[in-house]
């Protein structure tokens, strides 16, 4: 596919590149038994603990060089808060040494109490423990070990993948002494803060409440004093948007005892999903989409209809007592440099108990503002000569609701990614003449949900399954551990692994892909052949997770135009650069939406707007730009992403905001 990125295609240490034969006896299951695997992991973890742990009084005993000796030359360390208080990825010994010297040997972070995570148990059969041998391919092998540790700030966890290294070049491991197991990747994640745990489970309120809940809840929601409602109060955090990202961070903050308010412009929670086309359905499976603290029930369908999900969001906010103002808009916001607080002007329509609708204006003064208004800005609507002469209807996919609005019409859908496929399939299902227009220079990555998720999420985000005569039982990890396993593969490190998965999926999807090729549908295998992942991280698009539309295209039930770029419009339809034409009564542009960065700039004063960082895409380390961190101005944060990303990273953002807030007040 065309080069539209600066993503490196880095080599991955396969056994041949390590000068190790894939058939070496020392790599066989008879040699690498569970007990022997655990012994290798324990020896490595003991050495790691000795090299990096601080004594109770100083960090003088920390030795960065000794840590590096436990790692391969081509090594990675991904840290989510415990060492850097940020989301960072470090590649190579030079960068990792700098990390250790800046944060650990300097004494900024004190690491202690490193131990095996004995609570880990998932996988096939009886499940593996904290150290497990994994062989994802004949030429790739590693030992994954799970551990826990403490810092002076909180409790943390880690995942390490050890790979065999010959003690001498060109030795295939005929003798045990010739293998040294070293870390290829280390992943560290902050789990909690000392003395400030989430108020969940045994820490929830045990006090009975007789007749006081409703009045207290109203006062909390209105941010007014319980005894004197005339007194206006402020949240500690104001969240712009009450979609899944906004509600996730609100739920996390509430669990930490931090008061927040979501400002939602729609009339009801979930209307951002109800307002889209009626056939919209989530293409991620339910096991990956759970919400913090309240997973979907076991009766929930694998793929959630958008309107069902909208109702879930309303239920979720009510059940967790999250503070949301609907029909509300942030008008302006500014940073008061003297107080360090954000001053946010909010206007909302409010229905009184009498039924009267009033307009209320409030100015909130908060330490933190979280932008959780989704990935989209204004619709990307192409402009072509002659559009003003077209006698039919032109609309963007954000305006499309249902196929029955255009019964008896001839429709062209421009754009061949998710929305384009969904809308074209909706038209075809309703017996409407529809053509999908794949613009001449574009191509799309296609994978079927039926086959792909079993490859991508195998054993991690999946349904538990009992043993059968031909296969062992499968017990997936808890969702939070699944999130950590998923995150423990740095984006740039995993290129070769994802390329192999994409090839496996393509082989499973061969029949449908061949059918698409025959009708002229242009496809690609993603950036560097890695499938949808890097496309999602860089473009948030460029792919379609097939749930049926691809077969309709291959069968000719959805017509296809993919031979030329659009040149202009005529009164009766579209004219292409190659001179061909396409008659239409309705043209739907499924051409994506703009950046939330532009919307955010409209809320900020001219002095602050230029400082806003990009919101999406990968930075030089392979981390997402501007997500789950401050975005160029102190106290201004972003919370955007899929259901899985928002669930996982909402905790990181809550931990960062929680500590920053209480440091601001001098409480810790």
C-alpha positions in Angstrom: 0.0 0.0 0.0 1.2 3.6 -0.4 3.6 4.9 2.2 1.6 7.3 4.5 3.5 6.8 7.7 6.9 6.8 9.3 6.5 3.5 11.1 9.7 1.4 11.2 9.7 -2.2 10.0 12.0 -3.6 12.7 13.4 -7.2 12.7 12.1 -9.7 15.3 14.4 -12.2 17.0 13.4 -15.6 15.5 15.4 -18.6 16.5 17.5 -18.7 13.2 18.4 -15.0 13.7 19.6 -16.0 17.2 21.7 -18.8 15.7 19.6 -21.4 17.3 18.0 -24.3 15.6 14.2 -24.5 16.0 14.6 -28.3 16.5 17.2 -27.9 19.3 16.6 -30.5 22.0 16.9 -28.0 24.7 13.8 -26.2 23.3 11.6 -29.4 23.4 8.7 -29.7 25.8 10.4 -32.7 27.3 13.3 -30.5 28.3 11.5 -27.3 29.0 9.0 -28.8 31.4 6.8 -26.6 33.5 9.1 -27.0 36.5 12.2 -26.3 34.4 10.5 -23.3 32.8 9.6 -21.9 36.3 13.2 -22.5 37.4 14.5 -20.4 34.5 12.0 -17.6 35.2 12.8 -17.6 38.9 16.5 -17.4 38.3 16.0 -14.4 36.0 13.5 -12.7 38.3 15.9 -13.1 41.3 18.7 -11.5 39.4 16.5 -8.7 38.1 15.3 -8.0 41.7 18.9 -7.9 43.0 19.9 -5.5 40.2 17.1 -3.0 40.3 15.7 -3.1 43.8 16.4 -0.2 46.2 17.2 -0.6 49.8 14.9 1.1 52.3 17.3 4.1 52.6 18.8 4.6 49.2 19.1 3.6 45.6 22.9 3.2 45.7 22.7 -0.5 45.2 20.7 -0.2 41.9 23.0 -1.2 39.0 21.7 -0.3 35.6 24.5 -2.3 33.9 23.5 -5.5 35.8 19.9 -5.0 34.6 21.0 -4.6 31.0 23.0 -7.8 31.2 19.7 -9.6 31.8 18.3 -8.2 28.5 19.0 -9.0 24.9 20.8 -6.4 22.7 17.5 -5.9 20.8 15.3 -5.2 23.8 12.2 -3.3 24.7 10.8 -1.8 27.9 7.2 -0.4 27.8 6.2 1.5 31.0 2.7 2.6 31.9 3.3 4.9 34.9 5.4 3.2 37.6 8.8 4.3 36.3 8.0 7.3 34.1 4.6 8.5 35.3 3.8 8.4 31.6 3.0 6.0 28.8 6.5 5.3 27.2 8.3 2.7 25.2 12.1 2.4 25.1 13.9 0.4 22.5 17.5 -0.8 22.8 20.0 -0.9 25.6 21.1 2.8 25.2 17.5 4.1 25.7 16.8 1.7 28.5 20.0 2.6 30.3 19.0 6.2 30.1 15.6 5.3 31.5 17.1 3.4 34.4 19.7 6.1 35.2 17.1 9.0 35.0 14.4 7.3 37.0 15.8 4.5 39.1 19.5 4.8 39.9 18.9 8.5 40.5 16.4 7.7 43.2 13.4 9.3 41.6 11.6 6.0 41.7 12.4 3.4 44.3 11.6 -0.2 43.3 11.2 -2.9 45.9 9.5 -6.2 46.8 9.8 -7.8 43.4 8.1 -11.2 43.5 6.3 -13.7 41.3 2.6 -13.1 40.7 1.4 -16.4 42.0 -2.2 -15.4 41.4 -1.9 -15.7 37.6 -3.7 -18.7 36.3 -5.3 -19.0 32.9 -4.9 -20.8 29.6 -5.5 -24.3 28.3 -6.3 -27.3 30.5 -5.5 -26.6 34.1 -4.0 -23.2 33.1 -0.5 -22.0 33.4 1.0 -20.2 36.3 3.2 -17.1 36.7 5.9 -18.6 34.4 4.9 -20.3 31.1 6.5 -21.5 28.0 4.9 -20.2 24.8 5.8 -21.1 21.2 3.6 -18.9 18.9 5.5 -20.3 15.8 8.1 -23.0 15.0 10.8 -20.4 14.9 9.7 -18.3 17.9 9.8 -19.3 21.5 9.7 -17.4 24.8 9.0 -17.8 28.5 6.5 -15.3 29.8 6.7 -14.4 33.4 4.3 -12.3 35.5 5.6 -10.4 38.5 4.6 -7.8 41.0 6.6 -5.0 42.7 6.2 -1.9 44.7 7.4 1.7 44.2 7.4 4.5 46.7 4.2 5.7 45.1 2.2 2.5 44.5 1.8 -1.2 43.7 2.7 -2.3 40.2 2.9 -5.3 38.0 5.1 -6.5 35.2 5.3 -9.0 32.3 8.6 -10.2 30.9 9.3 -12.4 27.8 12.6 -14.3 28.0 14.2 -15.6 24.8 17.1 -18.1 24.6 20.4 -16.8 23.6 23.5 -19.0 22.8 26.5 -18.3 25.0 28.6 -18.6 21.9 27.8 -17.7 18.3 26.7 -20.5 15.9 25.9 -22.9 18.7 22.6 -24.7 18.3 22.1 -25.5 22.0 23.4 -29.0 22.2 24.5 -28.3 25.8 22.4 -26.6 28.4 25.2 -24.1 29.3 24.9 -22.7 25.8 21.5 -21.1 26.4 21.2 -17.9 28.4 17.6 -16.7 28.8 17.4 -13.0 28.5 14.5 -10.5 28.4 13.4 -9.3 25.0 10.5 -7.3 26.4 9.7 -5.9 29.8 6.3 -4.3 30.5 5.6 -2.5 33.7 2.2 -1.1 34.8 1.0 0.9 37.9 -1.9 -0.9 39.6 -2.7 1.3 42.6 -1.5 4.1 44.9 -0.3 3.4 48.4 -2.9 4.4 51.0 -5.4 5.6 48.4 -7.1 2.4 47.0 -10.2 2.3 44.9 -13.3 2.2 47.1 -14.6 -1.1 45.7 -15.4 -4.5 47.0 -14.6 -4.7 50.8 -13.9 -0.9 50.7 -17.3 0.0 49.5 -19.7 1.8 51.8 -21.3 -0.5 54.4 -23.5 2.3 56.0 -27.3 1.8 55.7 -29.1 4.7 54.1 -32.7 5.3 55.2 -34.4 8.0 53.2 -31.4 10.2 52.5 -30.1 8.8 49.3 -32.3 10.6 46.8 -31.8 14.2 48.2 -28.1 13.6 48.5 -27.9 12.2 45.0 -29.8 15.3 43.5 -27.4 17.7 45.4 -24.4 15.7 44.2 -25.6 15.8 40.6 -26.4 19.5 40.7 -23.2 20.4 42.5 -24.9 22.3 45.1 -24.6 22.2 48.9 -26.8 19.6 50.6 -28.0 22.0 53.3 -28.2 25.2 51.3 -28.8 24.5 47.6 -28.1 28.1 46.8 -24.4 27.5 47.3 -22.8 26.3 44.1 -20.0 23.7 44.3 -17.3 22.7 41.9 -16.2 19.2 40.7 -12.5 18.4 40.9 -12.5 17.2 37.3 -14.7 18.4 34.4 -15.2 15.9 31.5 -16.3 17.0 28.1 -18.4 14.2 26.7 -20.4 11.4 28.3 -19.8 8.6 25.7 -18.1 5.5 26.8 -14.7 7.2 27.2 -16.2 10.0 29.4 -18.2 7.6 31.5 -15.2 5.3 31.9 -12.9 8.0 33.4 -15.8 9.3 35.5 -16.3 5.8 36.9 -12.6 5.4 37.7 -12.4 8.8 39.4 -15.5 8.1 41.5 -13.9 4.9 42.7 -11.0 7.0 43.9 -13.3 9.5 45.6 -12.6 12.3 43.1 -15.7 14.3 42.2 -16.2 14.8 38.4 -18.9 16.1 36.1 -19.5 15.0 32.5 -20.9 17.7 30.2 -22.8 16.0 27.4 -24.3 18.0 24.5 -26.9 15.4 23.6 -30.3 15.2 25.2 -29.7 11.7 26.6 -26.7 9.7 27.5 -26.1 7.4 24.5 -27.5 9.7 21.9 -24.1 9.8 20.2 -24.9 6.2 19.3 -28.6 6.5 18.8 -28.1 9.3 16.4 -26.1 7.3 13.9 -27.4 4.9 11.2 -29.8 2.4 12.5 -27.9 -0.7 11.4 -24.7 0.3 13.2 -23.3 -2.5 15.3 -20.1 -2.9 17.2 -17.6 -5.1 15.3 -15.4 -5.8 18.4 -16.5 -8.9 20.3 -18.1 -8.5 23.7 -15.2 -10.0 25.6 -13.0 -7.0 24.5 -15.7 -4.4 25.2 -16.5 -4.7 28.9 -16.8 -1.5 31.0 -14.9 -0.8 34.2 -16.5 -2.3 37.3 -19.6 -3.5 35.5 -19.0 -6.0 32.7 -21.7 -7.0 30.2 -23.9 -9.8 31.5 -23.3 -13.3 30.1 -26.5 -13.1 28.0 -25.1 -10.1 26.1 -24.6 -10.7 22.3 -21.1 -11.0 20.9 -21.6 -8.0 18.7 -23.6 -5.2 20.3 -26.2 -3.2 18.2 -25.5 0.6 18.6 -28.9 1.4 20.1 -28.5 -1.4 22.6 -25.1 0.0 23.5 -26.7 3.5 23.9 -29.1 2.1 26.5 -26.2 0.4 28.2 -24.4 3.7 28.6 -27.5 5.2 30.2 -27.8 2.3 32.6 -24.1 2.3 33.4 -24.2 6.0 34.4 -27.3 5.5 36.5 -26.0 2.3 38.2 -22.6 3.8 39.1 -24.2 7.2 40.0 -22.0 9.2 37.6 -22.6 12.9 37.4 -23.7 13.8 33.9 -25.3 17.0 32.6 -27.1 16.4 29.4 -28.2 19.1 26.9 -25.2 20.9 28.1 -22.3 22.6 26.2 -18.9 23.9 27.2 -19.0 27.4 25.7 -15.5 28.6 26.7 -12.7 27.6 29.0 -9.6 29.4 30.1 -6.7 28.7 32.5 -6.4 31.2 35.4 -2.6 31.4 35.8 -3.0 32.9 39.3 -5.1 30.1 40.8 -3.9 27.3 38.5 -7.6 26.4 37.9 -9.5 26.0 34.7 -12.5 28.3 34.4 -15.1 26.5 32.3 -18.4 28.2 31.2 -21.2 25.7 30.7 -24.7 26.3 29.4 -27.4 23.6 29.7 -31.1 23.2 29.2 -32.7 22.0 32.4 -36.2 20.7 33.1 -37.6 21.7 36.4 -39.9 19.5 38.5 -42.8 21.7 37.2 -41.9 20.7 33.7 -40.6 24.1 32.8 -37.4 24.2 30.7 -34.9 26.8 31.6 -31.4 27.7 30.4 -28.8 27.5 33.2 -25.3 29.1 33.0 -22.6 28.0 35.3 -18.9 28.6 35.6 -16.9 25.8 37.1 -13.4 26.2 38.5 -11.5 22.9 38.3 -8.0 21.6 38.4 -8.4 19.2 35.5 -10.4 19.1 32.2 -10.7 15.8 30.3 -11.6 15.9 26.6 -13.7 12.8 25.9 -15.7 13.9 22.9 -14.6 11.0 20.6 -12.3 10.8 17.6 -14.5 12.8 15.4 -14.7 16.5 14.5 -16.5 17.9 11.5 -17.5 15.5 8.7 -14.9 15.2 5.9 -17.0 16.2 2.9 -15.1 16.2 -0.4 -15.8 19.1 -2.8 -16.2 18.4 -6.6 -17.1 20.6 -9.5 -20.8 20.4 -10.4 -22.0 19.3 -7.0 -24.3 22.3 -7.0 -25.9 21.2 -10.2 -26.7 17.7 -9.1 -30.4 17.2 -8.9 -30.3 14.4 -6.4 -29.4 14.3 -2.7 -25.9 14.5 -1.3 -25.2 13.6 2.3 -22.4 12.5 4.6 -22.6 9.2 6.4 -23.0 11.1 9.7 -26.4 12.3 8.3 -27.5 8.9 7.0 -30.1 7.1 9.2 -31.9 4.3 7.3 -32.1 2.8 3.8 -35.9 3.1 3.7 -35.6 6.8 3.4 -34.4 6.2 -0.2 -36.7 3.4 -1.3 -36.9 3.3 -5.2 -33.8 5.5 -5.6 -30.5 4.7 -7.2 -27.8 5.2 -4.6 -24.0 5.6 -4.7 -22.0 5.2 -1.5 -18.5 6.8 -1.8 -15.9 5.3 0.6 -15.0 1.6 1.1 -14.3 1.3 4.8 -16.6 0.5 7.7 -19.3 3.0 7.3 -19.4 2.6 3.5 -19.8 -1.1 3.8 -22.4 -1.0 6.5 -24.5 1.6 4.6 -24.2 -0.2 1.3 -25.3 -3.5 2.9 -28.3 -1.7 4.5 -29.4 -0.4 1.1 -29.0 -3.8 -0.5 -30.9 -5.6 2.2 -33.8 -3.2 1.6 -33.8 -4.0 -2.2 -32.4 -0.6 -3.2 -30.0 -0.3 -6.2 -26.7 0.6 -4.6 -23.1 1.0 -5.9 -20.1 1.2 -3.6 -17.6 3.6 -5.0 -14.0 2.8 -4.0 -12.0 5.8 -5.1 -9.2 5.1 -7.6 -6.2 5.7 -5.4 -7.5 3.9 -2.3 -7.5 0.3 -1.1 -9.0 -1.3 2.0 -7.8 -3.9 4.5 -10.5 -6.6 4.8 -10.8 -9.3 7.5 -13.8 -11.2 8.6 -14.9 -11.0 12.2 -15.8 -14.7 12.0 -12.1 -15.7 11.6 -10.0 -12.7 12.7 -10.9 -12.4 16.3 -10.1 -16.0 17.0 -6.6 -15.3 15.8 -6.0 -11.9 17.3 -7.6 -12.5 20.7 -7.0 -16.2 21.0 -6.8 -17.3 24.6 -7.0 -13.7 26.0 -10.4 -12.1 25.0 -12.6 -15.0 24.4 -15.4 -17.2 25.8 -14.3 -19.8 28.4 -14.8 -23.2 26.8 -15.0 -26.7 28.4 -12.8 -29.6 27.4 -13.8 -31.7 24.5 -12.4 -35.1 23.3 -10.2 -33.1 20.8 -9.2 -30.0 22.8 -8.5 -29.0 26.4 -10.6 -26.5 28.3 -9.8 -22.8 27.7 -9.9 -20.3 30.6 -9.2 -16.8 29.5 -7.5 -14.4 31.9 -9.5 -11.8 33.8 -10.2 -8.7 31.7 -7.7 -6.5 33.5 -4.9 -9.1 33.0 -5.9 -9.5 29.4 -5.5 -5.8 28.9 -2.0 -6.0 30.4 -1.0 -8.9 28.2 -2.3 -7.0 25.2 -0.3 -3.9 26.2 2.9 -5.9 26.8 3.6 -6.1 23.1 5.0 -2.6 22.1 3.5 -1.5 18.8 6.8 -1.2 16.8 8.2 -4.4 18.4 5.2 -6.5 17.3 5.3 -5.8 13.6 6.5 -9.3 12.6 4.1 -11.0 14.9 1.1 -9.0 13.5 2.3 -9.6 10.0 2.1 -13.4 10.6 -1.3 -13.0 12.2 -2.5 -11.0 9.2 -1.3 -13.8 6.9 -3.1 -16.4 9.0 -6.3 -14.5 8.9 -6.0 -13.9 5.1 -5.6 -17.7 4.6 -8.7 -18.3 6.6 -10.5 -15.6 4.6 -9.2 -16.8 1.3 -12.5 -17.5 -0.4 -14.0 -14.2 0.4 -10.8 -12.3 -0.5 -10.6 -14.1 -3.8 -14.2 -13.2 -4.5 -13.5 -9.5 -3.9 -10.4 -9.6 -6.2 -12.5 -11.1 -9.0 -14.9 -8.2 -9.0 -12.1 -5.6 -8.8 -12.2 -4.6 -5.1 -8.8 -3.2 -4.2 -7.3 -4.5 -1.0 -4.1 -4.2 1.0 -2.6 -6.1 3.9 -2.2 -3.0 6.1 0.9 -1.1 6.9 4.0 -3.4 6.6 1.5 -6.2 6.0 0.3 -6.1 9.7 -3.4 -6.1 9.1 -5.6 -3.5 10.8 -3.6 -2.6 13.9 -1.2 0.0 12.6 -4.0 1.4 10.4 -6.1 1.9 13.5 -3.3 3.5 15.4 -2.3 5.9 12.6 -5.5 6.6 10.7 -8.3 5.2 12.9 -9.6 3.8 9.6 -8.7 2.2 6.3 -10.2 -1.2 7.1 -13.5 -3.1 7.3 -14.2 -5.9 9.7 -16.5 -7.9 7.5 -19.9 -9.1 8.9 -21.5 -9.8 5.5 -21.1 -6.9 3.1 -18.0 -8.4 1.5 -19.9 -11.4 0.3 -22.6 -9.1 -1.1 -19.9 -7.2 -3.1 -18.3 -10.5 -4.3 -21.7 -11.8 -5.4 -22.5 -8.5 -7.3 -25.5 -7.8 -5.1 -23.7 -4.6 -4.1 -22.3 -3.1 -7.3 -18.8 -1.8 -7.3 -17.0 1.1 -9.0 -13.3 1.1 -8.4 -11.5 2.0 -11.6 -11.2 5.7 -11.4 -11.2 8.8 -9.2 -14.3 11.1 -9.1 -13.8 14.1 -11.4 -17.0 16.0 -11.1 -20.8 15.8 -10.7 -23.4 16.2 -13.5 -27.1 16.9 -12.9 -27.8 13.2 -13.1 -24.8 11.7 -11.3 -21.0 11.3 -11.0 -18.4 11.8 -13.8 -15.0 10.0 -13.3 -11.6 10.9 -14.5 -11.5 8.0 -17.0 -14.7 9.5 -18.7 -17.1 6.9 -17.3 -20.3 8.0 -15.5 -22.6 6.7 -12.8 -26.2 7.8 -12.5 -27.5 8.4 -9.0 -30.4 9.9 -7.1 -28.6 9.8 -3.8 -24.8 10.0 -3.1 -23.6 9.2 0.4 -20.1 10.2 1.3 -18.6 7.7 3.8 -15.4 9.6 3.9 -14.7 9.9 7.6 -14.6 12.8 10.1 -12.1 15.4 11.2 -9.9 15.7 14.3 -11.3 16.4 17.8 -8.2 18.7 18.1 -9.9 21.3 15.8 -13.1 21.2 17.9 -11.1 21.6 21.1 -9.3 24.7 19.7 -12.6 26.5 19.3 -13.1 26.3 23.1 -9.7 27.7 24.0 -8.4 31.2 24.0 -6.0 32.1 21.2 -3.1 32.0 23.6 -3.7 28.3 24.5 -5.1 26.8 21.3 -1.7 26.5 19.5 -0.3 24.4 22.3 -2.7 21.5 21.8 -0.8 18.4 20.7 -2.0 16.0 18.0 -4.7 13.6 19.2 -4.1 10.2 17.5 -1.3 8.6 15.5 1.9 7.1 16.8 4.8 9.0 18.1 8.5 8.1 17.6 8.3 5.5 20.4 5.1 3.9 19.0 2.8 5.4 21.7 -0.5 7.1 20.8 -0.1 10.8 20.4 -1.9 12.8 23.1 -4.0 10.0 24.5 -4.5 9.4 28.2 -2.1 12.2 29.0 -1.9 16.0 29.1 -2.2 17.5 25.7 0.0 20.6 25.7 -1.5 22.6 28.5 -1.2 21.7 32.2 -4.4 20.1 33.5 -5.9 19.4 30.1 -6.2 15.7 29.3 -7.6 13.5 26.6 -9.7 10.3 26.9 -10.4 8.8 23.5 -10.4 5.4 22.0 -12.2 2.1 21.5 -14.1 0.4 24.4 -11.2 -1.7 25.2 -8.6 1.1 25.1 -10.9 3.4 27.2 -11.5 0.7 29.8 -7.8 0.0 30.2 -6.4 3.5 30.0 -9.1 5.2 32.0 -7.4 3.7 35.1 -4.0 5.2 34.0 -5.6 8.6 33.5 -7.4 8.4 36.9 -4.3 7.5 38.7 -2.4 10.4 37.2 -5.2 12.9 37.9 -5.8 11.6 41.3 -2.2 12.0 42.4 -1.8 15.3 40.7 -5.0 16.6 42.3 -4.0 15.7 45.8 -0.5 16.9 45.4 -2.1 20.2 44.3 -4.1 20.3 47.6 -1.1 19.2 49.6 -2.8 16.0 50.9 0.0 13.6 49.9 
